[in-house]
Amino acid sequence: MRLSEFWLAMADEFGEAYGRVLAHDVVLAAVGGLTAEQALSSGVPPRQVWLALCDLQDVPLNRRYGVGQREPKK
């Protein structure tokens, strides 16, 4: 997942405004106790940040691939 795809997925799943609030304010234990913005700035891969947010927000598995993402290989 590229950074641009991360932001598309955030806007698609949570809406533009709420997605930005989540990324700015919510601390994610799964990425070292950082917010999504901090984690991305620190070099954490966007996919890892996206999945941490999905876990925390109880996003169903079938919606975790985000906009523009290919389905995983089986």
N, C-alpha and C positions, 0 to 999 in steps of 0.2 A: 504494500500500500504506500503510495506516495503522499506527501503532505497535502497536496491539493485534493487528493481523493479522500483523505481524512476529513477535511473541512466539508466536502460535498456530502459525505456520509453523515457527519454531525448535523448538517442542515436538513438533510432528508429525514433523519430519524427523530430529531428533537426540535426542529425549526431553527431558523437562522439566529434569532435573538436568544432563545433558551440554550441552544448549543454553545453559543459564545459564553454565556453565563456559566454553564457547566465547566467548560474548558478553563475558565478564569478562576472559579471559586471552589470547585470540588477537589478535595485532596484524595489522591488515589494511593492506598497502601501498596497495591500491586506494582507500582512504579517508584517505590522508595519514599512514599509520603509526599509526593509532589503533586501539584495541579497538572492537568493535561498540558497547559501552555508551558509550564516550567519543565516538564518532562521532555516535551518536544524540543525546547530550546537547549536542553542538556544532552540531546542526541539519542534519546530513547526512540526506537522505531515507531512510526505512526501506527502500525498495525497493533503493536503491544499496548499502546495508549488507548486505541479504539476498543480493543477487547477488554481492557480494564474498566473503561467507562460502561461498556455493555454489561459486564458482570455486575457492577455496582447499581446500574439502573434497571436491571432485570429485563434487558432486551432479549426477546425470544431468539433462539438459535437460528431460525430461518431468516432473521433480519440482520444478522451480524456481519454480513459481507459488504454491506454498504453500496452506495451508488457507484457504478462503473467498475465494480469488482467482479471478477470471474468466480464462479462456484469452485470450491476446492476440488482437487483431484481426489478420486476415491481409491 
